[in-house]
Amino acid sequence: MAAAEPSARKRRPKGHFAAAAGRAKRPRGGGRQLEAGMRGILITCNMNERKCVGEAYSLLGEYGDLLYGPEQFPDPEERLSGSDREEDEDDVEAALRKEVGQIRASTEQKLQRFQSVESGANNVVFIRTRGIEPENLVHHILKDMHATKKKKTRVILRMLPVSGTCKAFMEDMKKYTETFFEPWFKAPNKGTFQIVYKARNNSHMSREEVIKELAGVVGSLNPENKVDLNNPQYTVVVEIIKNVCCLSVVRDYVLFRKYNLQEVVKSNKDNTQQNPSCLTEEQNSKVVKPETEEEEKSSEVKQENKNQGEIQAEPKRNDVLTV
């Protein structure tokens, strides 16, 4: 009886193993991945990505409702087609399909304004946005937290707006930024700027080349645009993950501690009472020390300076634009 048992086992079809392999390779984002053309918010966290996503939805939802008003979700019943309404409710299978469709439709609607997608890097979350301006929303969040000194997150570290994305190849980046930089740097607009660069899971891009080429694009839009590492009006943030380049141009990068939500709520006697966009030259001359990739994780969760809350450092390596 025992000898006949192995031969009696059913052989699994070849398709079974192919399907299993496909499921194993499927990204955590449920098939949604960061790609060129997306806009949103890039968030770094301290090891707990699931909790980071939850905190992000809560924080972004709170301030999104304040700035743009609550989202209006249509009644799921109104989304059903006429044929769906006429299905026989006594049919268990049809009723189940209807219920699943309603849940799916409701979920898609609730994620319309903010939707988490797979970033392609560990300890990095990307929240795709629709119908809002990421840079305005994030600046408003940091400005409020800086003024109130009220800590609202536990695992979120930095929150960077991503106003545009393109493929992470030099020619693509140059062509894209010629248009992308126009609202800030094309004549008659002008300003002082610096460039900060970070690459994750990407080895084919050169830090020096990216900074040099993008600085050239800014200069070509208006020769009056000048580099300023101490008190820049704008900071060009370049975040590369795999083959996607995330770009943004932000204000108050130094004041808001490199857009670090853990650091911005800490006391600073020199600028607590100041308007973020109207700092004196002396107060805004303190720059945040650029960090290497290895140092960033540890330094983001530590107090950068305990002596009167000031941060003093000189740029090192090529994390910021040098002249």
Phi and psi restraints in degrees (value plus and minus 20) as a CYANA .aco file:
   2 ALA   PHI     -89.4   -49.4
   2 ALA   PSI     -53.4   -13.4
   3 ALA   PHI     -88.7   -48.7
   3 ALA   PSI     -48.8    -8.8
   4 ALA   PHI    -102.3   -62.3
   4 ALA   PSI     -33.2     6.8
   5 GLU   PHI     -84.4   -44.4
   5 GLU   PSI     -63.9   -23.9
   6 PRO   PHI     -81.3   -41.3
   6 PRO   PSI     -60.3   -20.3
   7 SER   PHI     -89.8   -49.8
   7 SER   PSI     -40.8    -0.8
   8 ALA   PHI    -102.2   -62.2
   8 ALA   PSI     -31.7     8.3
   9 ARG   PHI     -88.0   -48.0
   9 ARG   PSI     121.0   161.0
  10 LYS   PHI    -100.8   -60.8
  10 LYS   PSI     114.4   154.4
  11 ARG   PHI    -101.0   -61.0
  11 ARG   PSI     113.3   153.3
  12 ARG   PHI     -97.0   -57.0
  12 ARG   PSI     120.2   160.2
  13 PRO   PHI     -86.1   -46.1
  13 PRO   PSI     136.4   176.4
  14 LYS   PHI     -81.4   -41.4
  14 LYS   PSI     -52.7   -12.7
  15 GLY   PHI     -82.0   -42.0
  15 GLY   PSI     -45.2    -5.2
  16 HIS   PHI     -81.6   -41.6
  16 HIS   PSI     -65.3   -25.3
  17 PHE   PHI     -91.4   -51.4
  17 PHE   PSI     -55.7   -15.7
  18 ALA   PHI     -84.5   -44.5
  18 ALA   PSI     -60.9   -20.9
  19 ALA   PHI     -85.9   -45.9
  19 ALA   PSI     -60.2   -20.2
  20 ALA   PHI     -84.0   -44.0
  20 ALA   PSI     -60.3   -20.3
  21 ALA   PHI     -84.3   -44.3
  21 ALA   PSI     -58.0   -18.0
  22 GLY   PHI     -84.4   -44.4
  22 GLY   PSI     -59.8   -19.8
  23 ARG   PHI     -86.4   -46.4
  23 ARG   PSI     -56.9   -16.9
  24 ALA   PHI     -86.4   -46.4
  24 ALA   PSI     -51.9   -11.9
  25 LYS   PHI    -108.3   -68.3
  25 LYS   PSI     -28.3    11.7
  26 ARG   PHI     -87.7   -47.7
  26 ARG   PSI     110.3   150.3
  27 PRO   PHI     -86.9   -46.9
  27 PRO   PSI     140.4   180.4
  28 ARG   PHI     -84.4   -44.4
  28 ARG   PSI     -42.4    -2.4
  29 GLY   PHI     -97.1   -57.1
  29 GLY   PSI      -7.5    32.5
  30 GLY   PHI      48.6    88.6
  30 GLY   PSI      10.9    50.9
  31 GLY   PHI      74.0   114.0
  31 GLY   PSI     -30.7     9.3
  32 ARG   PHI    -113.1   -73.1
  32 ARG   PSI      99.0   139.0
  33 GLN   PHI    -146.9  -106.9
  33 GLN   PSI     132.9   172.9
  34 LEU   PHI     -83.0   -43.0
  34 LEU   PSI     109.8   149.8
  35 GLU   PHI    -168.3  -128.3
  35 GLU   PSI     143.2   183.2
  36 ALA   PHI     -79.0   -39.0
  36 ALA   PSI     118.3   158.3
  37 GLY   PHI      84.4   124.4
  37 GLY   PSI     -33.6     6.4
  38 MET   PHI    -103.1   -63.1
  38 MET   PSI     135.4   175.4
  39 ARG   PHI    -147.3  -107.3
  39 ARG   PSI     131.7   171.7
  40 GLY   PHI     150.3   190.3
  40 GLY   PSI    -166.5  -126.5
  41 ILE   PHI    -155.5  -115.5
  41 ILE   PSI     105.5   145.5
  42 LEU   PHI    -116.9   -76.9
  42 LEU   PSI     106.6   146.6
  43 ILE   PHI    -146.2  -106.2
  43 ILE   PSI     110.7   150.7
  44 THR   PHI    -120.2   -80.2
  44 THR   PSI     129.9   169.9
  45 CYS   PHI    -160.2  -120.2
  45 CYS   PSI     154.1   194.1
  46 ASN   PHI    -125.9   -85.9
  46 ASN   PSI      54.8    94.8
  47 MET   PHI      58.6    98.6
  47 MET   PSI     -42.4    -2.4
  48 ASN   PHI    -130.4   -90.4
  48 ASN   PSI      65.5   105.5
  49 GLU   PHI     -88.5   -48.5
  49 GLU   PSI     -57.1   -17.1
  50 ARG   PHI     -82.2   -42.2
  50 ARG   PSI     -65.4   -25.4
  51 LYS   PHI     -88.9   -48.9
  51 LYS   PSI     -52.6   -12.6
  52 CYS   PHI     -81.6   -41.6
  52 CYS   PSI     -63.3   -23.3
  53 VAL   PHI     -81.4   -41.4
  53 VAL   PSI     -62.6   -22.6
  54 GLY   PHI     -82.0   -42.0
  54 GLY   PSI     -64.1   -24.1
  55 GLU   PHI     -84.1   -44.1
  55 GLU   PSI     -58.9   -18.9
  56 ALA   PHI     -83.9   -43.9
  56 ALA   PSI     -66.1   -26.1
  57 TYR   PHI     -79.4   -39.4
  57 TYR   PSI     -62.0   -22.0
  58 SER   PHI     -85.9   -45.9
  58 SER   PSI     -68.9   -28.9
  59 LEU   PHI     -87.4   -47.4
  59 LEU   PSI     -66.6   -26.6
  60 LEU   PHI     -86.8   -46.8
  60 LEU   PSI     -57.5   -17.5
  61 GLY   PHI     -83.6   -43.6
  61 GLY   PSI     -61.3   -21.3
  62 GLU   PHI     -80.6   -40.6
  62 GLU   PSI     -72.0   -32.0
  63 TYR   PHI     -99.1   -59.1
  63 TYR   PSI     -48.3    -8.3
  64 GLY   PHI     -83.1   -43.1
  64 GLY   PSI     -60.2   -20.2
  65 ASP   PHI     -86.4   -46.4
  65 ASP   PSI     -54.9   -14.9
  66 LEU   PHI     -87.9   -47.9
  66 LEU   PSI     -60.9   -20.9
  67 LEU   PHI    -104.6   -64.6
  67 LEU   PSI     -58.1   -18.1
  68 TYR   PHI    -137.4   -97.4
  68 TYR   PSI     -22.4    17.6
  69 GLY   PHI      64.5   104.5
  69 GLY   PSI     137.0   177.0
  70 PRO   PHI     -81.3   -41.3
  70 PRO   PSI     126.5   166.5
  71 GLU   PHI     -89.9   -49.9
  71 GLU   PSI     122.8   162.8
  72 GLN   PHI    -122.6   -82.6
  72 GLN   PSI      93.9   133.9
  73 PHE   PHI    -122.3   -82.3
  73 PHE   PSI     106.7   146.7
  74 PRO   PHI     -88.4   -48.4
  74 PRO   PSI     133.8   173.8
  75 ASP   PHI     -83.1   -43.1
  75 ASP   PSI     106.3   146.3
  76 PRO   PHI     -73.0   -33.0
  76 PRO   PSI     -50.0   -10.0
  77 GLU   PHI     -84.0   -44.0
  77 GLU   PSI     -51.9   -11.9
  78 GLU   PHI     -93.3   -53.3
  78 GLU   PSI     -38.5     1.5
  79 ARG   PHI    -103.9   -63.9
  79 ARG   PSI     -31.6     8.4
  80 LEU   PHI     -95.6   -55.6
  80 LEU   PSI     122.5   162.5
  81 SER   PHI     -97.5   -57.5
  81 SER   PSI     146.1   186.1
  82 GLY   PHI     -82.1   -42.1
  82 GLY   PSI     -56.3   -16.3
  83 SER   PHI     -87.1   -47.1
  83 SER   PSI     -52.8   -12.8
  84 ASP   PHI     -87.3   -47.3
  84 ASP   PSI     -58.5   -18.5
  85 ARG   PHI     -87.5   -47.5
  85 ARG   PSI     -47.0    -7.0
  86 GLU   PHI    -108.7   -68.7
  86 GLU   PSI     -20.4    19.6
  87 GLU   PHI     -85.3   -45.3
  87 GLU   PSI     127.0   167.0
  88 ASP   PHI     -89.8   -49.8
  88 ASP   PSI      96.5   136.5
  89 GLU   PHI     -86.9   -46.9
  89 GLU   PSI     -37.8     2.2
  90 ASP   PHI     -96.6   -56.6
  90 ASP   PSI     -35.4     4.6
  91 ASP   PHI     -98.5   -58.5
  91 ASP   PSI      89.2   129.2
  92 VAL   PHI     -80.1   -40.1
  92 VAL   PSI     -63.9   -23.9
  93 GLU   PHI     -83.9   -43.9
  93 GLU   PSI     -62.2   -22.2
  94 ALA   PHI     -86.8   -46.8
  94 ALA   PSI     -60.4   -20.4
  95 ALA   PHI     -83.4   -43.4
  95 ALA   PSI     -59.2   -19.2
  96 LEU   PHI     -85.4   -45.4
  96 LEU   PSI     -63.5   -23.5
  97 ARG   PHI     -81.0   -41.0
  97 ARG   PSI     -59.3   -19.3
  98 LYS   PHI     -84.4   -44.4
  98 LYS   PSI     -62.8   -22.8
  99 GLU   PHI     -85.3   -45.3
  99 GLU   PSI     -64.3   -24.3
 100 VAL   PHI     -81.6   -41.6
 100 VAL   PSI     -60.4   -20.4
 101 GLY   PHI     -83.3   -43.3
 101 GLY   PSI     -58.9   -18.9
 102 GLN   PHI     -86.0   -46.0
 102 GLN   PSI     -62.8   -22.8
 103 ILE   PHI     -83.8   -43.8
 103 ILE   PSI     -63.8   -23.8
 104 ARG   PHI     -83.9   -43.9
 104 ARG   PSI     -63.1   -23.1
 105 ALA   PHI     -84.9   -44.9
 105 ALA   PSI     -61.1   -21.1
 106 SER   PHI     -83.9   -43.9
 106 SER   PSI     -61.9   -21.9
 107 THR   PHI     -84.3   -44.3
 107 THR   PSI     -62.9   -22.9
 108 GLU   PHI     -83.1   -43.1
 108 GLU   PSI     -57.9   -17.9
 109 GLN   PHI     -87.6   -47.6
 109 GLN   PSI     -61.0   -21.0
 110 LYS   PHI     -88.1   -48.1
 110 LYS   PSI     -44.5    -4.5
 111 LEU   PHI    -115.1   -75.1
 111 LEU   PSI      -9.5    30.5
 112 GLN   PHI     -86.6   -46.6
 112 GLN   PSI     -63.9   -23.9
 113 ARG   PHI     -97.1   -57.1
 113 ARG   PSI     -63.0   -23.0
 114 PHE   PHI    -149.7  -109.7
 114 PHE   PSI     106.8   146.8
 115 GLN   PHI    -162.4  -122.4
 115 GLN   PSI     104.2   144.2
 116 SER   PHI     -95.5   -55.5
 116 SER   PSI     114.0   154.0
 117 VAL   PHI    -148.5  -108.5
 117 VAL   PSI     139.6   179.6
 118 GLU   PHI     -86.8   -46.8
 118 GLU   PSI     104.0   144.0
 119 SER   PHI    -102.0   -62.0
 119 SER   PSI     -52.8   -12.8
 120 GLY   PHI      77.1   117.1
 120 GLY   PSI     -13.0    27.0
 121 ALA   PHI    -164.8  -124.8
 121 ALA   PSI     128.3   168.3
 122 ASN   PHI     -90.4   -50.4
 122 ASN   PSI     125.7   165.7
 123 ASN   PHI      40.6    80.6
 123 ASN   PSI       4.8    44.8
 124 VAL   PHI    -151.3  -111.3
 124 VAL   PSI     108.6   148.6
 125 VAL   PHI    -136.8   -96.8
 125 VAL   PSI     118.8   158.8
 126 PHE   PHI    -139.0   -99.0
 126 PHE   PSI     103.8   143.8
 127 ILE   PHI    -126.2   -86.2
 127 ILE   PSI      91.8   131.8
 128 ARG   PHI     -94.9   -54.9
 128 ARG   PSI     117.7   157.7
 129 THR   PHI    -138.1   -98.1
 129 THR   PSI     131.6   171.6
 130 ARG   PHI    -157.6  -117.6
 130 ARG   PSI     114.2   154.2
 131 GLY   PHI      57.8    97.8
 131 GLY   PSI      -8.8    31.2
 132 ILE   PHI    -156.2  -116.2
 132 ILE   PSI     147.9   187.9
 133 GLU   PHI    -121.9   -81.9
 133 GLU   PSI      88.3   128.3
 134 PRO   PHI     -76.5   -36.5
 134 PRO   PSI     -60.7   -20.7
 135 GLU   PHI     -86.6   -46.6
 135 GLU   PSI     -57.0   -17.0
 136 ASN   PHI     -89.5   -49.5
 136 ASN   PSI     -61.4   -21.4
 137 LEU   PHI     -84.6   -44.6
 137 LEU   PSI     -68.3   -28.3
 138 VAL   PHI     -86.2   -46.2
 138 VAL   PSI     -60.1   -20.1
 139 HIS   PHI     -83.3   -43.3
 139 HIS   PSI     -59.0   -19.0
 140 HIS   PHI     -84.2   -44.2
 140 HIS   PSI     -61.6   -21.6
 141 ILE   PHI     -81.1   -41.1
 141 ILE   PSI     -68.9   -28.9
 142 LEU   PHI     -87.8   -47.8
 142 LEU   PSI     -57.3   -17.3
 143 LYS   PHI     -82.8   -42.8
 143 LYS   PSI     -61.8   -21.8
 144 ASP   PHI     -88.1   -48.1
 144 ASP   PSI     -63.3   -23.3
 145 MET   PHI     -87.0   -47.0
 145 MET   PSI     -55.2   -15.2
 146 HIS   PHI     -85.5   -45.5
 146 HIS   PSI     -58.9   -18.9
 147 ALA   PHI     -94.7   -54.7
 147 ALA   PSI     -60.9   -20.9
 148 THR   PHI    -108.0   -68.0
 148 THR   PSI     -40.9    -0.9
 149 LYS   PHI      36.9    76.9
 149 LYS   PSI      10.9    50.9
 150 LYS   PHI    -119.6   -79.6
 150 LYS   PSI      98.9   138.9
 151 LYS   PHI     -97.6   -57.6
 151 LYS   PSI     108.3   148.3
 152 LYS   PHI    -140.1  -100.1
 152 LYS   PSI     -23.6    16.4
 153 THR   PHI    -156.0  -116.0
 153 THR   PSI     137.7   177.7
 154 ARG   PHI    -133.6   -93.6
 154 ARG   PSI     -60.2   -20.2
 155 VAL   PHI    -127.3   -87.3
 155 VAL   PSI     -39.4     0.6
 156 ILE   PHI     -90.1   -50.1
 156 ILE   PSI     112.1   152.1
 157 LEU   PHI    -122.7   -82.7
 157 LEU   PSI    -100.6   -60.6
 158 ARG   PHI    -123.7   -83.7
 158 ARG   PSI     129.1   169.1
 159 MET   PHI    -152.3  -112.3
 159 MET   PSI      86.8   126.8
 160 LEU   PHI    -133.1   -93.1
 160 LEU   PSI     106.5   146.5
 161 PRO   PHI     -89.8   -49.8
 161 PRO   PSI     125.4   165.4
 162 VAL   PHI    -141.6  -101.6
 162 VAL   PSI      81.7   121.7
 163 SER   PHI    -104.9   -64.9
 163 SER   PSI     -34.8     5.2
 164 GLY   PHI    -183.6  -143.6
 164 GLY   PSI     132.5   172.5
 165 THR   PHI    -156.9  -116.9
 165 THR   PSI     130.2   170.2
 166 CYS   PHI    -170.8  -130.8
 166 CYS   PSI     156.5   196.5
 167 LYS   PHI     -90.1   -50.1
 167 LYS   PSI     122.5   162.5
 168 ALA   PHI    -105.2   -65.2
 168 ALA   PSI      42.8    82.8
 169 PHE   PHI    -150.8  -110.8
 169 PHE   PSI     122.9   162.9
 170 MET   PHI     -76.6   -36.6
 170 MET   PSI     -64.4   -24.4
 171 GLU   PHI     -84.1   -44.1
 171 GLU   PSI     -60.3   -20.3
 172 ASP   PHI     -84.7   -44.7
 172 ASP   PSI     -61.3   -21.3
 173 MET   PHI     -86.5   -46.5
 173 MET   PSI     -61.8   -21.8
 174 LYS   PHI     -83.6   -43.6
 174 LYS   PSI     -66.2   -26.2
 175 LYS   PHI     -83.5   -43.5
 175 LYS   PSI     -60.5   -20.5
 176 TYR   PHI     -89.7   -49.7
 176 TYR   PSI     -64.1   -24.1
 177 THR   PHI     -91.8   -51.8
 177 THR   PSI     -41.1    -1.1
 178 GLU   PHI     -78.4   -38.4
 178 GLU   PSI     -52.2   -12.2
 179 THR   PHI    -115.3   -75.3
 179 THR   PSI     -59.2   -19.2
 180 PHE   PHI     -81.5   -41.5
 180 PHE   PSI     -57.6   -17.6
 181 PHE   PHI     -98.2   -58.2
 181 PHE   PSI     -30.2     9.8
 182 GLU   PHI     -76.3   -36.3
 182 GLU   PSI     -63.6   -23.6
 183 PRO   PHI     -80.0   -40.0
 183 PRO   PSI     -43.6    -3.6
 184 TRP   PHI    -123.4   -83.4
 184 TRP   PSI     -54.5   -14.5
 185 PHE   PHI    -141.8  -101.8
 185 PHE   PSI     -29.4    10.6
 186 LYS   PHI    -101.0   -61.0
 186 LYS   PSI     115.2   155.2
 187 ALA   PHI     -74.3   -34.3
 187 ALA   PSI     117.8   157.8
 188 PRO   PHI    -102.3   -62.3
 188 PRO   PSI     -22.1    17.9
 189 ASN   PHI     -89.2   -49.2
 189 ASN   PSI     126.5   166.5
 190 LYS   PHI    -179.7  -139.7
 190 LYS   PSI     146.7   186.7
 191 GLY   PHI     158.2   198.2
 191 GLY   PSI     145.8   185.8
 192 THR   PHI    -106.8   -66.8
 192 THR   PSI     131.4   171.4
 193 PHE   PHI    -173.6  -133.6
 193 PHE   PSI     142.9   182.9
 194 GLN   PHI    -157.5  -117.5
 194 GLN   PSI     142.4   182.4
 195 ILE   PHI    -142.6  -102.6
 195 ILE   PSI     108.4   148.4
 196 VAL   PHI    -135.1   -95.1
 196 VAL   PSI     122.2   162.2
 197 TYR   PHI    -152.2  -112.2
 197 TYR   PSI     121.0   161.0
 198 LYS   PHI    -168.5  -128.5
 198 LYS   PSI     114.2   154.2
 199 ALA   PHI    -147.7  -107.7
 199 ALA   PSI     116.0   156.0
 200 ARG   PHI    -147.9  -107.9
 200 ARG   PSI     114.8   154.8
 201 ASN   PHI      32.4    72.4
 201 ASN   PSI      19.2    59.2
 202 ASN   PHI    -166.0  -126.0
 202 ASN   PSI     107.4   147.4
 203 SER   PHI    -141.5  -101.5
 203 SER   PSI     -24.0    16.0
 204 HIS   PHI    -113.4   -73.4
 204 HIS   PSI     -27.2    12.8
 205 MET   PHI    -117.6   -77.6
 205 MET   PSI     122.3   162.3
 206 SER   PHI    -120.5   -80.5
 206 SER   PSI     104.7   144.7
 207 ARG   PHI     -75.9   -35.9
 207 ARG   PSI     -68.4   -28.4
 208 GLU   PHI     -82.6   -42.6
 208 GLU   PSI     -61.3   -21.3
 209 GLU   PHI     -87.1   -47.1
 209 GLU   PSI     -62.6   -22.6
 210 VAL   PHI     -81.4   -41.4
 210 VAL   PSI     -68.3   -28.3
 211 ILE   PHI     -82.3   -42.3
 211 ILE   PSI     -64.0   -24.0
 212 LYS   PHI     -83.7   -43.7
 212 LYS   PSI     -65.9   -25.9
 213 GLU   PHI     -88.6   -48.6
 213 GLU   PSI     -62.2   -22.2
 214 LEU   PHI     -89.7   -49.7
 214 LEU   PSI     -55.0   -15.0
 215 ALA   PHI     -84.2   -44.2
 215 ALA   PSI     -55.6   -15.6
 216 GLY   PHI     -85.0   -45.0
 216 GLY   PSI     -57.7   -17.7
 217 VAL   PHI     -83.7   -43.7
 217 VAL   PSI     -64.4   -24.4
 218 VAL   PHI     -80.9   -40.9
 218 VAL   PSI     -63.4   -23.4
 219 GLY   PHI     -85.4   -45.4
 219 GLY   PSI     -53.2   -13.2
 220 SER   PHI     -91.4   -51.4
 220 SER   PSI     -45.3    -5.3
 221 LEU   PHI     -94.0   -54.0
 221 LEU   PSI     -51.8   -11.8
 222 ASN   PHI    -184.7  -144.7
 222 ASN   PSI      95.8   135.8
 223 PRO   PHI     -80.7   -40.7
 223 PRO   PSI     -34.9     5.1
 224 GLU   PHI    -102.2   -62.2
 224 GLU   PSI     -27.4    12.6
 225 ASN   PHI     -88.4   -48.4
 225 ASN   PSI     107.6   147.6
 226 LYS   PHI    -145.3  -105.3
 226 LYS   PSI     128.6   168.6
 227 VAL   PHI     -97.7   -57.7
 227 VAL   PSI     116.7   156.7
 228 ASP   PHI    -166.2  -126.2
 228 ASP   PSI      91.4   131.4
 229 LEU   PHI    -107.9   -67.9
 229 LEU   PSI     -30.6     9.4
 230 ASN   PHI    -118.3   -78.3
 230 ASN   PSI     -64.5   -24.5
 231 ASN   PHI    -160.9  -120.9
 231 ASN   PSI      43.4    83.4
 232 PRO   PHI     -97.4   -57.4
 232 PRO   PSI     124.0   164.0
 233 GLN   PHI     -90.1   -50.1
 233 GLN   PSI     -57.0   -17.0
 234 TYR   PHI    -150.6  -110.6
 234 TYR   PSI     126.7   166.7
 235 THR   PHI    -140.0  -100.0
 235 THR   PSI     101.2   141.2
 236 VAL   PHI    -106.0   -66.0
 236 VAL   PSI      95.3   135.3
 237 VAL   PHI    -119.5   -79.5
 237 VAL   PSI     102.5   142.5
 238 VAL   PHI    -137.5   -97.5
 238 VAL   PSI      92.7   132.7
 239 GLU   PHI    -139.7   -99.7
 239 GLU   PSI      95.8   135.8
 240 ILE   PHI    -128.6   -88.6
 240 ILE   PSI     106.6   146.6
 241 ILE   PHI    -146.7  -106.7
 241 ILE   PSI      96.4   136.4
 242 LYS   PHI      35.0    75.0
 242 LYS   PSI    -136.4   -96.4
 243 ASN   PHI    -128.4   -88.4
 243 ASN   PSI       2.8    42.8
 244 VAL   PHI    -140.4  -100.4
 244 VAL   PSI     111.6   151.6
 245 CYS   PHI    -124.6   -84.6
 245 CYS   PSI     101.2   141.2
 246 CYS   PHI    -121.7   -81.7
 246 CYS   PSI     111.6   151.6
 247 LEU   PHI    -147.6  -107.6
 247 LEU   PSI     126.7   166.7
 248 SER   PHI    -178.0  -138.0
 248 SER   PSI     137.2   177.2
 249 VAL   PHI    -143.4  -103.4
 249 VAL   PSI      94.9   134.9
 250 VAL   PHI    -140.4  -100.4
 250 VAL   PSI     138.6   178.6
 251 ARG   PHI    -125.6   -85.6
 251 ARG   PSI     140.5   180.5
 252 ASP   PHI      36.0    76.0
 252 ASP   PSI      15.7    55.7
 253 TYR   PHI     -84.1   -44.1
 253 TYR   PSI     -58.6   -18.6
 254 VAL   PHI     -93.7   -53.7
 254 VAL   PSI     -67.6   -27.6
 255 LEU   PHI     -79.2   -39.2
 255 LEU   PSI     -60.2   -20.2
 256 PHE   PHI    -110.4   -70.4
 256 PHE   PSI       3.7    43.7
 257 ARG   PHI      32.9    72.9
 257 ARG   PSI      30.8    70.8
 258 LYS   PHI      39.6    79.6
 258 LYS   PSI      13.4    53.4
 259 TYR   PHI      39.8    79.8
 259 TYR   PSI      21.0    61.0
 260 ASN   PHI    -118.5   -78.5
 260 ASN   PSI      94.6   134.6
 261 LEU   PHI     -89.2   -49.2
 261 LEU   PSI     -43.8    -3.8
 262 GLN   PHI     -98.3   -58.3
 262 GLN   PSI     -54.6   -14.6
 263 GLU   PHI    -105.7   -65.7
 263 GLU   PSI     -51.9   -11.9
 264 VAL   PHI     -87.6   -47.6
 264 VAL   PSI     -40.2    -0.2
 265 VAL   PHI    -109.6   -69.6
 265 VAL   PSI     -23.2    16.8
 266 LYS   PHI    -100.3   -60.3
 266 LYS   PSI     128.2   168.2
 267 SER   PHI     -85.5   -45.5
 267 SER   PSI     121.7   161.7
 268 ASN   PHI    -164.0  -124.0
 268 ASN   PSI      84.6   124.6
 269 LYS   PHI     -82.8   -42.8
 269 LYS   PSI     -44.3    -4.3
 270 ASP   PHI     -97.8   -57.8
 270 ASP   PSI     -47.3    -7.3
 271 ASN   PHI    -152.7  -112.7
 271 ASN   PSI      -8.2    31.8
 272 THR   PHI     -82.5   -42.5
 272 THR   PSI     -58.5   -18.5
 273 GLN   PHI    -112.6   -72.6
 273 GLN   PSI     -15.2    24.8
 274 GLN   PHI    -114.0   -74.0
 274 GLN   PSI     133.7   173.7
 275 ASN   PHI     -92.8   -52.8
 275 ASN   PSI     108.6   148.6
 276 PRO   PHI     -73.3   -33.3
 276 PRO   PSI     -56.2   -16.2
 277 SER   PHI    -115.6   -75.6
 277 SER   PSI     -14.2    25.8
 278 CYS   PHI    -149.8  -109.8
 278 CYS   PSI      21.9    61.9
 279 LEU   PHI     -92.3   -52.3
 279 LEU   PSI     132.2   172.2
 280 THR   PHI     -93.8   -53.8
 280 THR   PSI     142.1   182.1
 281 GLU   PHI     -83.1   -43.1
 281 GLU   PSI     -57.6   -17.6
 282 GLU   PHI     -86.0   -46.0
 282 GLU   PSI     -61.4   -21.4
 283 GLN   PHI     -89.2   -49.2
 283 GLN   PSI     -57.0   -17.0
 284 ASN   PHI    -110.0   -70.0
 284 ASN   PSI     -14.6    25.4
 285 SER   PHI    -103.7   -63.7
 285 SER   PSI     -27.1    12.9
 286 LYS   PHI    -102.7   -62.7
 286 LYS   PSI     103.3   143.3
 287 VAL   PHI    -128.3   -88.3
 287 VAL   PSI     130.5   170.5
 288 VAL   PHI     -98.1   -58.1
 288 VAL   PSI     114.3   154.3
 289 LYS   PHI     -88.0   -48.0
 289 LYS   PSI      99.3   139.3
 290 PRO   PHI     -82.0   -42.0
 290 PRO   PSI     128.5   168.5
 291 GLU   PHI    -144.9  -104.9
 291 GLU   PSI     135.3   175.3
 292 THR   PHI     -97.9   -57.9
 292 THR   PSI     145.8   185.8
 293 GLU   PHI     -81.3   -41.3
 293 GLU   PSI     -54.8   -14.8
 294 GLU   PHI     -92.2   -52.2
 294 GLU   PSI     -52.1   -12.1
 295 GLU   PHI    -102.4   -62.4
 295 GLU   PSI     -43.8    -3.8
 296 GLU   PHI     -81.9   -41.9
 296 GLU   PSI     -63.8   -23.8
 297 LYS   PHI     -81.0   -41.0
 297 LYS   PSI     -61.8   -21.8
 298 SER   PHI     -96.5   -56.5
 298 SER   PSI     -57.5   -17.5
 299 SER   PHI     -96.6   -56.6
 299 SER   PSI     -44.0    -4.0
 300 GLU   PHI     -87.2   -47.2
 300 GLU   PSI     -43.7    -3.7
 301 VAL   PHI    -125.4   -85.4
 301 VAL   PSI     -10.3    29.7
 302 LYS   PHI    -134.3   -94.3
 302 LYS   PSI     138.0   178.0
 303 GLN   PHI     -95.6   -55.6
 303 GLN   PSI     106.0   146.0
 304 GLU   PHI     -93.5   -53.5
 304 GLU   PSI     -47.2    -7.2
 305 ASN   PHI    -179.7  -139.7
 305 ASN   PSI     106.8   146.8
 306 LYS   PHI    -117.8   -77.8
 306 LYS   PSI     -22.6    17.4
 307 ASN   PHI    -113.7   -73.7
 307 ASN   PSI      77.8   117.8
 308 GLN   PHI      41.4    81.4
 308 GLN   PSI      -2.8    37.2
 309 GLY   PHI      49.3    89.3
 309 GLY   PSI      -3.2    36.8
 310 GLU   PHI    -112.7   -72.7
 310 GLU   PSI     132.1   172.1
 311 ILE   PHI    -140.8  -100.8
 311 ILE   PSI      97.8   137.8
 312 GLN   PHI    -146.4  -106.4
 312 GLN   PSI     109.6   149.6
 313 ALA   PHI    -188.8  -148.8
 313 ALA   PSI     141.6   181.6
 314 GLU   PHI    -131.1   -91.1
 314 GLU   PSI     125.6   165.6
 315 PRO   PHI     -79.5   -39.5
 315 PRO   PSI     120.6   160.6
 316 LYS   PHI    -148.8  -108.8
 316 LYS   PSI     143.5   183.5
 317 ARG   PHI      32.0    72.0
 317 ARG   PSI    -158.2  -118.2
 318 ASN   PHI    -150.0  -110.0
 318 ASN   PSI      14.9    54.9
 319 ASP   PHI     -91.4   -51.4
 319 ASP   PSI     -45.9    -5.9
 320 VAL   PHI    -143.3  -103.3
 320 VAL   PSI     141.5   181.5
 321 LEU   PHI     -82.9   -42.9
 321 LEU   PSI     112.1   152.1
 322 THR   PHI    -138.0   -98.0
 322 THR   PSI     134.9   174.9
